[in-house]
Amino acid sequence: MAAPKRIKLNVDGKPYSVTADPEMPLLYALRNDIGLDNPHFGCGLAQCGACTVHVDGAATRSCSFTVGQAEGKKVVTLAGLGTPEKPHPLQKAYVDEQVPQCGYCVNGWIMTAAELLKKNPKADDKQIREGLAGLKCRCGTHMSIIRAVKRAAKEMAS
């Protein structure tokens, strides 16, 4: 364990400073030090996706990405993707398609889909399924998730 140091973070466009071991997972800083209630802790092994954020535009599992690695990078959480007044098309599509049940996994699905659609706004069903492979939803809303991603893609294309 390294000695704690002052680490400057840019999260959702706001500057933060935390004192932490640089090897600490970014997830812990986001939740415990900054006080965000998203992303979520799921597996702690970068396998489920509940902790996904964007780091410099790339969907990143914050449970396995360290706070030291995040220093100097732009971190965007689900809360920073859109606003209540102007939600991201994926956030709006999730509501319109009534996707969430428990909502615990939503963070990972939306943040991963946002990167996917940014890279490939005309993704077909197969590409969407491949792009979201590995994410977990225990409620079984997978078909609603696919519909929401397709709806958002249409909105983003128009």
N, C-alpha and C positions, 0 to 999 in steps of 0.2 A: 504494500500500500504506500503510495507516494504521499508526501506532505501536501496538505491542502494549499491551494493557491487561489488568488482572485482571478476569475474567468469572466470575460465580458461576452455576453450573448446578445444577438438580435433576434427576438422572437415576435412574430406577427407585427413586424415593423417598429417595435419598441426596444430600447436598450435595457438590458438587465446586467447585473453583476452578481455573481455567486462565488462563495468561497467553498471550494470542494477539491477533492482528489481528482485530478484530470482524467483518471480512469473510471470515474463513476459514470454509470449510464446517464445519457442525456434525459431519459425518461424521468429519473429521480429529481433532477434539477427542475424540469418543467412542472412536475406535480408538487414536490415538497418545498422547493425553494421559491419558485415563481408563483405557485398556487393555482395552476391551471387544473381543471377537472377533466381535461382531455389532453393528450392521449391516455389510454388506459393500459394498465398492466394486465397482460394476458398470460403468456407462458414464460416470459423472461428468456426465451431462447431464439427469438426472431423467427418463430414458426407460425404464429397465428395472425399477426398483423394489427392487433388492437392498439399497438403503440406507434403506429405509422405517422410520421410527419414528413414534410418536405425539407430537405437540406439543400440549399442552392438549387431548388427546383426538382430534385430527385426524391422519389418516395423512399424513405429510410426508416428502418425499424429502430426506434429510439431506445429500446431495451438493450441493444447490442452496439449502439453508436455512442461513443463517450462524449462527455461534456467538453473534454479537451479537444476532441476532433471538431466540435461544433463552434469553437471559438473562431470569430472572424467570418463565420458563414451566416447566411440568411436562413433562419428556421421559420417555417410556417406550419401552424397547427390547423386543425379543423376550424377552430374559432377565427383564424386569420384568413381562411380561404374566401369567405364572403361575410356579409353583415346581415343582420335581420332585415334591414331595409333593402339591401341588394345582395341576396344570396347567390352563391356560385350556382351555375346551372345544375350541377349534381346535387347540391343541397336541396334545391327546389324540386328536382325530379324525385328525390327520395321521399319528400312530403307528398307530392302529387301521386306517386305510386304506392303510398302507404307502406313503405318498406320496413321501417323499424318495428320490432316487437320489443325486445328488451333494450336494444340500442347499444349494447356493449361493444359490438364489433364494427359499428358504423364508421368510426374513425378510420380504421384500416381500409375498408372498402372504398370510401369516398376519396381518401388521399391517394390510394393506389390508382383508382379509376381516373382521377384528375390528371395524374402524370401520363397515364395511357392515352387519354383523349388529347392531351397537349401534343404528344408525339404522333398520334395517329387519329385525327378527328373523324375519320371515316371508317373506323374499325368495324369489321363485321362480327357476327356472333362468335365465330371461332377465335378471332383475335381478342375479343373481349374476354372470353372464357380463359384463354391462355394467359392473358395479361393479369387476370385476377386469381390465377391458380395459386394454391397454397394458403389463401386467406380462409379463415374459419368463421362460420356462423352456426351456432348451435341451435338457433331457432328454426333454421331451414328456410330462410327467405331468399334463397339463391335465385329463383326465377324472378321474383320481384326486383332483386338487385340488378339482374341483367336488363329487365325492362327499363329501370330507372337510368342505367348507363346509356342505353340506346336512346331514350327520350332526351337526355342531356346532350348527347352527341348531335341529335337533330337540331336542338335549340342552338347549340354552339355553331353549327354549320350555317344557320340562317342569319 
